[in-house]
């Protein structure tokens, strides 16, 4: 009976996945979701543009049909998860400096469509997900090397109903300090990384606190001198502390995953660029295993 109960809990955790600014995939935190959409970022993640207002559009899709347990083995259930998202990100890069860095602010508002089915039972929801606000200090070490330090705050604005298989929001606050770096060349090696640490608040509806999470998006590529960069990208994810409920530790429930796939960027040389990536997940524990795509476009005003 306990094994059946645990399997059912695992299925529900996977079912409540969120998609945000790029895609939110399920993991071993409460309800199988995470505040940050792993794999959302790509090339140019650490390069802040000159002062001004900018709009970025993120499009993403994710599909999973397998669940992995604490040992990485497939859970024997009939499971399917589909998530699509379109997120708008507004960035204000000021002409002010602080601690030698360029001061910037941003806001992300995601629209999500989420569908899940488990052993013949399913649910679909669409609407606004959890909104992100944040500030950053950006540095330009050279023409090629750029980096930033930032803190994001994620607010529980998405719809949440306790007991639903699908929820568009996490129903808790989150603080996410991060570091991003970009090394860019028109001809030659290009590299990007965005490393994040998630500190999750308590879901007051369930008295559940998801564990802290360490994760990073990455992209490696080669510039061909014609404004095109091609290579690989994805993300790495590791939950680094246990979940708790009502103050009690939830054991054998930490998520882990790695993804990789082809990644490209095209820059028109006038402030507009687009990146695209398809990636597949590997080495997964305590979460669904699937694949997805991410597209990012910047539109300067």
C-alpha positions as CSV (number, residue, x, y, z in Angstrom):
1,X,0.0,0.0,0.0
2,X,2.8,2.4,0.9
3,X,4.5,1.8,-2.5
4,X,1.2,2.5,-4.3
5,X,0.7,5.7,-2.4
6,X,4.2,6.8,-3.2
7,X,3.8,6.0,-6.9
8,X,0.6,8.1,-6.9
9,X,2.3,11.0,-5.2
10,X,5.1,10.8,-7.8
11,X,2.5,11.0,-10.6
12,X,0.8,14.0,-9.1
13,X,4.2,15.7,-8.6
14,X,4.9,15.4,-12.3
15,X,1.4,16.5,-13.2
16,X,1.6,20.0,-11.7
17,X,4.5,21.2,-13.9
18,X,4.6,24.9,-14.8
19,X,6.0,26.6,-17.9
20,X,7.5,30.1,-17.4
21,X,9.8,32.5,-19.5
22,X,11.2,29.7,-21.1
23,X,9.7,26.3,-20.0
24,X,9.1,25.0,-16.5
25,X,9.8,21.4,-16.3
26,X,8.8,19.0,-13.5
27,X,11.3,18.0,-10.8
28,X,11.2,16.6,-7.3
29,X,10.1,19.7,-5.5
30,X,6.4,20.0,-4.4
31,X,4.0,19.1,-7.2
32,X,6.8,18.3,-9.6
33,X,7.4,21.9,-10.5
34,X,10.1,24.5,-10.3
35,X,10.0,28.3,-10.4
36,X,12.6,28.7,-13.1
37,X,12.1,27.2,-16.6
38,X,15.3,25.1,-17.0
39,X,16.8,25.6,-20.4
40,X,15.1,28.9,-21.1
41,X,18.3,30.9,-21.8
42,X,20.8,30.6,-24.6
43,X,23.4,32.7,-26.3
44,X,23.9,36.3,-25.1
45,X,22.5,35.7,-21.6
46,X,25.2,37.7,-19.9
47,X,25.5,40.6,-22.3
48,X,23.4,43.6,-21.2
49,X,22.7,46.1,-24.1
50,X,23.3,49.9,-23.9
51,X,20.8,52.0,-21.8
52,X,17.3,51.8,-23.1
53,X,14.1,49.8,-23.0
54,X,14.0,46.4,-24.6
55,X,11.5,43.6,-25.1
56,X,12.4,39.9,-25.3
57,X,9.9,37.2,-26.4
58,X,10.4,33.6,-25.3
59,X,8.6,30.7,-26.9
60,X,8.9,27.2,-25.5
61,X,7.5,23.7,-25.7
62,X,8.1,20.6,-23.6
63,X,6.9,17.0,-23.8
64,X,7.5,14.1,-21.5
65,X,6.1,10.6,-21.5
66,X,8.4,8.9,-18.9
67,X,8.7,9.4,-15.1
68,X,12.0,8.6,-13.3
69,X,12.3,7.5,-9.7
70,X,15.0,8.2,-7.1
71,X,17.3,5.6,-8.8
72,X,16.6,6.9,-12.3
73,X,14.4,4.0,-13.2
74,X,11.2,4.4,-15.2
75,X,8.0,4.5,-13.2
76,X,5.5,2.0,-14.8
77,X,2.6,4.4,-15.4
78,X,0.9,5.7,-18.5
79,X,2.0,9.3,-18.4
80,X,2.1,12.3,-20.7
81,X,2.9,15.9,-20.2
82,X,2.7,18.8,-22.7
83,X,3.6,22.4,-21.9
84,X,3.8,25.4,-24.2
85,X,4.5,28.9,-23.1
86,X,4.9,32.4,-24.5
87,X,6.6,34.9,-22.1
88,X,7.2,38.6,-22.6
89,X,10.2,40.1,-20.8
90,X,10.6,43.9,-20.5
91,X,14.1,45.2,-19.6
92,X,15.1,48.7,-18.6
93,X,18.8,49.3,-18.7
94,X,19.5,52.6,-16.9
95,X,22.4,55.0,-17.4
96,X,23.2,54.6,-13.7
97,X,26.1,52.7,-12.3
98,X,26.5,51.0,-8.9
99,X,29.6,49.2,-7.7
100,X,31.1,49.8,-11.1
101,X,28.2,47.9,-12.8
102,X,25.4,49.0,-15.1
103,X,22.1,49.0,-13.3
104,X,19.2,47.2,-15.0
105,X,15.7,46.0,-14.1
106,X,13.3,43.5,-15.7
107,X,9.9,41.9,-15.5
108,X,8.7,38.6,-17.0
109,X,5.0,37.7,-17.6
110,X,4.4,34.2,-18.9
111,X,1.3,32.8,-20.6
112,X,1.1,29.0,-20.2
113,X,-0.8,26.1,-21.7
114,X,-0.4,22.9,-19.7
115,X,-1.9,19.5,-20.3
116,X,-1.2,16.3,-18.3
117,X,-2.6,12.8,-18.3
118,X,-1.9,9.9,-15.9
119,X,-3.4,6.5,-16.5
120,X,-6.3,7.8,-18.4
121,X,-7.1,10.8,-16.1
122,X,-6.1,14.2,-17.3
123,X,-6.4,18.0,-16.9
124,X,-5.6,21.0,-19.1
125,X,-5.1,24.7,-18.0
126,X,-4.2,27.9,-19.7
127,X,-3.4,31.3,-18.4
128,X,-0.9,33.6,-16.6
129,X,1.9,31.9,-14.7
130,X,4.1,33.2,-11.9
131,X,5.6,36.7,-12.7
132,X,9.3,37.4,-12.2
133,X,10.8,40.8,-11.3
134,X,14.5,41.4,-10.8
135,X,17.5,43.8,-10.8
136,X,21.0,43.3,-12.1
137,X,24.5,44.9,-12.2
138,X,26.1,44.3,-15.5
139,X,29.8,44.5,-16.4
140,X,31.6,44.7,-19.7
141,X,35.2,43.4,-19.2
142,X,36.1,43.7,-22.8
143,X,34.4,43.8,-26.3
144,X,34.1,40.0,-26.1
145,X,33.5,39.2,-22.4
146,X,30.4,40.4,-20.5
147,X,28.9,39.3,-17.1
148,X,26.3,40.3,-14.6
149,X,25.1,39.6,-11.0
150,X,21.4,39.7,-10.4
151,X,18.6,38.8,-7.9
152,X,15.2,37.7,-9.2
153,X,12.0,37.4,-7.2
154,X,9.2,35.2,-8.4
155,X,5.7,36.0,-7.2
156,X,2.8,33.5,-6.9
157,X,0.5,35.1,-9.5
158,X,-0.4,32.0,-11.4
159,X,-3.7,30.1,-10.7
160,X,-3.2,27.4,-8.0
161,X,-5.8,25.0,-6.6
162,X,-4.8,22.4,-4.0
163,X,-5.4,18.9,-5.3
164,X,-5.4,19.7,-9.0
165,X,-3.3,17.7,-11.3
166,X,-2.3,20.8,-13.3
167,X,-1.5,24.2,-11.7
168,X,-0.2,27.4,-13.5
169,X,1.4,28.8,-10.3
170,X,3.5,27.5,-7.4
171,X,1.6,29.3,-4.6
172,X,4.8,30.4,-2.9
173,X,7.4,33.2,-3.2
174,X,11.0,32.5,-4.4
175,X,14.3,34.4,-4.3
176,X,16.8,33.5,-7.0
177,X,20.4,35.0,-6.9
178,X,22.2,34.4,-10.2
179,X,25.3,35.0,-12.2
180,X,25.5,35.1,-16.0
181,X,28.5,35.3,-18.4
182,X,28.8,35.7,-22.1
183,X,31.9,35.3,-24.3
184,X,31.0,36.3,-27.8
185,X,33.0,36.5,-31.1
186,X,31.8,37.1,-34.6
187,X,34.3,34.5,-35.8
188,X,35.4,31.8,-33.3
189,X,34.4,30.3,-30.0
190,X,31.3,31.5,-28.1
191,X,30.2,30.5,-24.6
192,X,27.3,31.4,-22.3
193,X,26.3,30.3,-18.8
194,X,23.5,31.4,-16.4
195,X,24.0,29.9,-12.9
196,X,21.2,30.2,-10.4
197,X,20.3,29.2,-6.8
198,X,16.7,29.0,-5.8
199,X,15.5,29.6,-2.2
200,X,11.8,28.6,-2.0
201,X,9.2,29.8,0.3
202,X,6.4,27.8,2.0
203,X,3.2,26.9,0.2
204,X,0.7,27.9,2.9
205,X,-2.0,25.8,1.4
206,X,-0.1,22.6,2.0
207,X,2.5,23.7,4.6
208,X,5.2,22.4,2.1
209,X,8.6,23.9,1.4
210,X,10.4,22.7,-1.7
211,X,14.1,22.1,-1.3
212,X,16.8,24.6,-2.5
213,X,17.9,24.2,-6.1
214,X,21.2,24.7,-8.0
215,X,21.0,24.9,-11.8
216,X,22.5,26.5,-14.9
217,X,21.6,27.1,-18.5
218,X,24.5,26.9,-20.9
219,X,25.4,27.4,-24.6
220,X,28.6,26.6,-26.5
221,X,29.1,27.5,-30.2
222,X,31.2,28.7,-33.1
223,X,30.8,32.0,-34.9
224,X,31.1,31.7,-38.6
225,X,31.7,35.4,-39.4
226,X,28.3,35.8,-41.1
227,X,26.3,36.7,-37.9
228,X,25.5,33.0,-37.4
229,X,26.6,31.0,-34.3
230,X,25.9,27.3,-34.1
231,X,26.7,24.7,-31.4
232,X,25.0,23.0,-28.4
233,X,23.2,24.0,-25.3
234,X,20.9,22.9,-22.5
235,X,20.9,22.9,-18.7
236,X,22.1,21.1,-15.6
237,X,19.9,20.8,-12.5
238,X,20.5,19.4,-9.0
239,X,18.2,19.8,-6.0
240,X,20.6,20.4,-3.1
241,X,18.4,20.2,0.0
242,X,15.4,18.1,1.0
243,X,11.8,19.1,0.8
244,X,9.9,19.5,4.1
245,X,6.3,19.3,5.0
246,X,5.0,20.5,8.3
247,X,8.6,20.7,9.4
248,X,9.3,17.0,8.6
249,X,11.9,16.1,6.0
250,X,10.8,14.4,2.8
251,X,13.5,11.8,2.1
252,X,14.6,10.3,-1.3
253,X,13.0,13.1,-3.2
254,X,15.7,15.3,-4.7
255,X,15.5,16.0,-8.4
256,X,18.4,15.8,-10.9
257,X,18.6,16.3,-14.7
258,X,20.9,17.2,-17.6
259,X,19.9,18.3,-21.1
260,X,21.8,18.9,-24.3
261,X,20.9,19.6,-27.9
262,X,21.7,21.7,-31.0
263,X,21.6,25.5,-30.5
264,X,21.8,28.4,-33.0
265,X,21.9,32.2,-33.0
266,X,21.4,34.8,-35.7
267,X,22.2,38.5,-35.3
268,X,21.3,41.1,-37.9
269,X,24.0,43.5,-36.6
270,X,21.4,46.2,-35.7
271,X,20.4,45.2,-32.2
272,X,18.0,42.4,-33.2
273,X,18.8,38.7,-32.7
274,X,17.1,35.3,-32.4
275,X,18.3,32.1,-30.7
276,X,16.8,28.6,-31.0
277,X,17.5,25.3,-29.3
278,X,16.1,21.8,-29.1
279,X,17.4,19.6,-26.2
280,X,16.8,16.2,-24.7
281,X,17.0,15.3,-21.0
282,X,19.4,12.6,-19.6
283,X,20.5,11.4,-16.1
284,X,17.1,12.2,-14.7
285,X,16.0,11.4,-11.1
286,X,12.7,12.1,-9.4
287,X,11.1,13.9,-12.3
288,X,9.7,13.4,-15.8
289,X,12.2,12.8,-18.7
290,X,11.5,14.5,-22.0
291,X,12.6,17.0,-24.6
292,X,11.7,20.5,-25.6
293,X,12.5,23.6,-27.7
294,X,13.3,27.2,-26.7
295,X,13.2,30.3,-28.9
296,X,14.3,33.8,-27.8
297,X,14.0,37.1,-29.7
298,X,15.1,40.6,-28.7
299,X,13.3,43.6,-30.0
300,X,15.0,47.0,-29.1
301,X,12.9,50.2,-29.0
